[in-house]
Amino acid sequence: MKIRFAVLVGTAMSLVAIATADAAGISVGAAPKGEAQFVASKIIKDNHPTCKKVSGAKRRPDGSISAQCDGANFLVFTVFNPKEGRTLELALNCSAAKKHLNVGC
């Protein structure tokens, strides 16, 4: 039950951050610096705790990372909210990234 709740909360946080991006002046940016596999593993597992194994992580020209976890494709990136003065590290499955950000993996 705790894992399902954590996944729900992580996904909800991601969607709220994206849904308010235009209204709040939040900008979408590159994933944090570092080796793509390590960065993607950390952020995907933080956002999606049921993920067991991250593979195939590759940094894209825009600095985001595309990776797979347990057969699902993810986009790893950051968003900065100037009103809060903080950056969020997010991982969305590719269908959600396409739907909410119009960005393909």
N, C-alpha and C positions, 0 to 999 in steps of 0.2 A: 504494500500500500504506500509506503514512504517513497519508493522509487517512482511509482506512477504519479504521485503528487509532485515530486521534484521535476519530472518531465513536463507535466502540465504547467507548473510555475515557470520553468525555463522557456517553454514555448510561448506562453502568454507574455512574458517579459519581452521576448523578441518581437512578437507581433505588435505589442503596444509601442515599442520604440520605433518600429517601422511605420505604423499607422500615424504616428504624430510627427514623423520626420519633416514633412512639408510645412505643417502648421507651426511647428516650434523652431524652425530653422536648423534642424539637426542635419548634419552632413554625413554621408556614407563614405567611408574611406577604406584604405588598405588594411589587411590583417597586420598584426604586430610583426616587427622584424624578427628574424630568426629562421632556423631551418624549417621548411614547410611542414614536414611530417610531425615534428615536435609541437609546433604552434597549433596545427590543426587538431592533433590529438588532445591537447589540453583544452582548447576551446569547445570542440565538439563534445567531449566528455563532461565539461562543465554545464553545457546547455542541454545535453541529452545523455543523462547518466546511464541509460540502459545500453549505450554503445559499448561494445566489447573490444572491437579491433578496428582502428583507423588505418586505411591503406591508400596508396595511390595519390598522396597529397602532392599537388603541384601549384606553384605560385603562378598566378595569371599576370598579364602585362599591367593591369591596373593595381596590382599589389594584393588583391584578394587571393584566397586559396580555394581550389576545388579539391575535394577529397571524398573518399568513400568510407562508410562505416557499416559493417554488417550488411553489405549489399545496397545500401541507400547512398545516394549522392548528396553532398552538402556543399554549400558556399560559406566560407569563413571570412569575416570582414569586421570592421569596427564602425560605430556611429558615435559622433560627438554631439552632445547637447550643450550649446553655449549657455543656456539658462541655468543648467545645473553645474556647468563647468567640469563635466566628466565624460570619459570615453567608455563605451560599452563594447565588449568583445562578444560577437555573436556568431552563431552557426545556424543556418536555415537549410532545410532540405531544398533541393533545387526547384521543386514545383512551387513552394512557398516563395522562394526568391524571385521566380519568374512572375508569379501573381502579384506580389506586393511591391517589388522593386523594378519589375520589368527587366531583370537581369538573368540571363541564362548561365548555366554552369558549364 
